[in-house]
């Protein structure tokens, strides 16, 4: 009989994007159950992954009453279904999943740390977010991080428990055959024309939530300056605003609306065409675990610019496949973009190395194999141990 693993993810969007395919792969070896919140895409996820899906009323915001109800629901569910492992990803899923699994005496409680939410926060909010991390770690039996640098940060600030990493890090690796530039020149021209961008124009791409935490204020400020100096550059931003959670500055929003060479597109389930038509991918984020967008963009052959923070500085090898810049510096970002824009030798070097640097470290097939081996070790080791 297959061992049962319950995988908890707060929102289905994560299952559609950066976790896609992993449950289906793991179902070859284990009885996999996904636990997530309600969405119109749940049925599609269930069909694609070919596993069962259990819905609970997760919210991304902190809501003590609702969260307590979810905790009790999960506890009751685990007592009834008796999984051999609960595997949580994302902070809310981790907190409620690890506590409820401990209460239900699930033998293996694995939490994957995907960045640290308290980075960039101050005061009471920072204290609260750090406390949530500590509580999650306390109730887990095994902790994994999605980047090589993250365990050192966690060990200094949050827990003395051992933090492991699968391969070079990641949540799911990257499907390097899926994220590959296969568009013809004609197709690229047609796609660019949708935004009134010509073939000879230099296109900067940002894809992610259009929020302050992703460095959007600095990016738009830097681009606005550069657009006055270079007539052939454009910025394409793919993602949704989150005005209620982490709004950008009003002046940033005004620049986006009024600069004719800044183009916005709402969240896309398939961002490959945007990677393929771009010349440079930019992620000036304040905090990351291991950013999938850089791995996916690099796999499509895009040179990269990102902040010199945990995760980004693992994907980007300075001067080989991209450039790193200081945190929260619009001037540094402006200079880096201009360097790549005006230095053809550097740009061609970054572009030539982009895909190769991803293939050798983050290929999804290799990641899944290493993950499977790790899960087997944990499940076998739990046979003779107490909860």
Protein Blocks (a to p, Z undefined) as FASTA:
>chain_A
ZZddddddfblklmmmmmgojlmmmmmmmccdddddddfklmmmmmmnopacddddddfb
dcfklmmmmmmmmmmmmmmnopabdcdehjklmmmmmmmmmmnopabacdddebjfkgop
acjllmmmmmmmmmmmmmpmbdcdfbfklmmmmmmmmomcdcddehjbpjklpafklmcc
fbdfklmmmmmmmnopafkbccdddeddddfklommmmmmmmmmmmmmmmkbccddeddd
dfklmccdfklmmmmmmmmkbccddddfblklmmmmpmbdcdfbfbdcbdfklmmmmmno
pacdddddehjlmmpgghkloccddehilklmmmmmmmmmmmmklmmmmmmmmmmmmmmm
mgmklmmmmmmmmmmmmmmmmmmpcZZ
